[in-house]
Amino acid sequence: MNRNTVRAALSGAASLLFSLPLSNAAAASQPVEPGLWEIKVSSEIVDSEPARRKYEKLLKQMQNVPPEQRKQAVAAIPKPGVPVVQTQRICLTPEQASEGWDLSKADEDEDCRTEYGEKKGGRIPVKLTCKEQSATGVGEVVFKGSKGWSTTMRMTTRSPGEPPSETVMRTESRWLSSNCGSVKPEKD
């Protein structure tokens, strides 16, 4: 599966992790099935006193916003300890699936450096460092044969003048069917 397909599958995720390039790998290609895939992305700000204070501060800043706009804005702010989950379906053609999940084929991002460890038992440890966002993370990719994979990443972000914030990202991808139905394949 190429980088653009993965990015499209994970678009809308509320974090850096799933806009990352898949690069610098220490693993061979993992085969995937062509057809309809479901990808679920969950992002959760770790519930902590600093995270709650930051959330309350954002809510306070919206006191003078008109009620309808405030309602929409509040709904868009992730609440600490409450996962934000998004699900998307994508269609992989046989040609796209034949590329497999090959971490070594993607390019490096200018801001973020991703390091993949040695693949053991279908698991690959991941370390991430992003300069511009002052973020670091550790996690893993878990392959579940040709019909699924998952990721877990714990990110720490540091902003000037504020305590570090932590976010936990999870992705579950599963093959649903060889028939994509009304879902059209992405064009590379």
C-alpha positions in Angstrom: 0.0 0.0 0.0 1.6 3.3 -1.0 2.0 6.4 1.1 -0.8 8.3 -0.6 -3.3 5.5 -0.1 -2.4 5.3 3.6 -2.7 9.0 4.0 -6.1 9.1 2.2 -7.3 6.2 4.3 -6.4 8.0 7.5 -7.3 11.5 6.5 -9.1 13.5 9.2 -7.2 11.9 12.1 -6.7 14.5 14.8 -2.9 13.9 15.1 0.5 13.9 13.5 0.9 10.2 13.6 -1.3 9.3 10.7 0.0 12.0 8.4 3.5 10.6 8.8 5.5 9.2 6.0 6.2 5.5 6.1 9.9 5.4 5.8 13.2 4.2 7.1 11.9 0.7 7.5 13.6 -2.5 8.7 10.9 -4.8 7.3 10.0 -6.4 4.0 6.7 -5.8 2.3 3.6 -7.1 4.0 1.0 -8.4 1.5 -2.5 -7.0 1.6 -5.8 -8.1 0.0 -7.4 -6.1 -2.8 -10.9 -4.9 -2.2 -12.8 -3.0 0.5 -11.0 -1.9 3.7 -12.3 -0.2 6.8 -9.9 2.0 8.7 -10.8 3.2 12.2 -8.6 6.0 13.7 -8.9 6.8 17.4 -7.2 9.8 19.0 -7.4 10.6 22.7 -5.7 13.3 24.7 -4.5 11.7 27.9 -6.7 12.9 30.8 -4.4 14.9 33.2 -4.7 18.1 35.3 -2.8 20.2 32.7 -4.9 18.8 29.8 -8.1 19.6 31.7 -6.9 23.2 32.5 -6.1 23.8 28.9 -9.5 22.5 27.8 -11.3 24.7 30.4 -9.2 27.7 29.2 -10.3 27.1 25.6 -13.9 26.9 26.7 -13.6 30.1 28.6 -12.2 31.9 25.5 -15.5 31.1 23.8 -17.8 32.7 26.3 -18.5 35.7 24.0 -19.0 33.7 20.8 -22.6 33.4 19.5 -24.3 30.3 20.9 -24.5 28.4 17.6 -20.9 29.0 16.7 -19.8 28.2 20.3 -21.7 24.9 20.1 -19.8 23.9 16.9 -16.5 25.1 18.3 -16.9 23.2 21.6 -17.8 20.1 19.7 -14.6 20.4 17.7 -12.3 20.6 20.7 -11.1 17.2 21.9 -12.0 16.7 25.6 -9.2 15.0 27.6 -9.9 11.3 28.2 -12.6 11.1 25.5 -11.5 9.4 22.3 -12.3 11.0 18.9 -13.0 8.1 16.5 -13.2 8.4 12.7 -13.9 5.5 10.3 -13.3 5.5 6.6 -13.6 2.9 3.9 -11.2 2.7 1.0 -10.9 0.4 -2.1 -7.6 -1.1 -3.1 -7.2 -2.3 -6.6 -5.3 -5.6 -7.3 -2.4 -3.4 -8.5 -2.4 -1.3 -5.4 -2.7 -4.3 -3.1 0.2 -6.0 -5.0 2.5 -3.2 -3.7 1.8 -4.5 -0.2 2.6 -2.5 2.9 6.2 -1.7 2.2 7.6 0.8 4.7 10.8 1.1 2.7 9.2 2.7 -0.4 8.1 6.0 1.1 10.0 9.2 1.5 11.0 11.0 4.6 9.0 14.0 5.9 11.0 17.2 6.3 9.7 17.8 9.9 9.2 14.4 11.3 11.7 11.5 11.4 10.2 8.0 11.8 12.4 5.1 12.8 11.2 1.5 12.5 12.7 -1.3 14.5 13.1 -4.9 13.6 10.0 -6.8 12.6 9.3 -9.6 15.1 6.3 -11.8 15.0 4.4 -9.4 12.8 5.2 -6.4 15.1 7.4 -3.4 14.2 8.3 -0.9 16.9 8.2 2.8 15.9 9.9 5.9 17.2 8.9 9.4 16.0 10.5 12.8 16.4 9.0 16.0 14.9 11.0 19.2 15.2 8.4 21.9 14.3 5.7 20.4 16.5 8.2 19.6 19.3 6.7 16.1 19.4 8.0 12.6 20.2 6.3 9.3 20.2 6.7 5.6 20.6 4.5 2.8 19.4 4.2 -0.2 17.1 2.6 -1.4 13.9 1.0 -4.9 14.1 0.3 -6.8 11.0 -2.6 -9.3 11.1 -1.8 -11.3 8.0 -3.0 -9.8 4.6 -6.4 -8.8 6.0 -5.5 -6.4 8.7 -3.1 -4.2 10.6 -3.1 -1.9 13.6 -1.0 0.8 15.0 -0.7 2.3 18.5 1.3 5.4 19.2 1.8 7.5 22.4 2.8 11.1 21.5 4.2 13.8 23.7 3.9 17.3 22.4 5.7 20.3 24.1 4.5 23.9 23.5 6.4 26.9 24.9 5.1 28.0 28.3 2.8 24.9 28.7 3.3 21.5 30.3 3.7 18.6 27.8 0.5 17.0 26.5 0.1 13.4 25.7 -2.1 11.8 23.0 -2.7 8.2 22.3 -3.5 7.2 18.7 -4.8 3.9 17.6 -5.6 2.6 14.1 -7.5 -0.6 13.2 -7.6 -1.6 9.6 -9.5 -4.6 8.4 -10.3 -6.1 5.0 -14.1 -6.4 4.5 -14.6 -7.8 1.0 -13.1 -8.3 -2.4 -16.1 -6.3 -3.8 -15.7 -2.5 -3.1 -19.4 -1.8 -4.0 -19.8 2.0 -4.4 -16.4 2.9 -2.9 -14.1 3.9 -5.7 -10.3 3.2 -5.6 -8.0 6.2 -5.1 -6.0 7.2 -8.1 -2.3 7.5 -7.5 
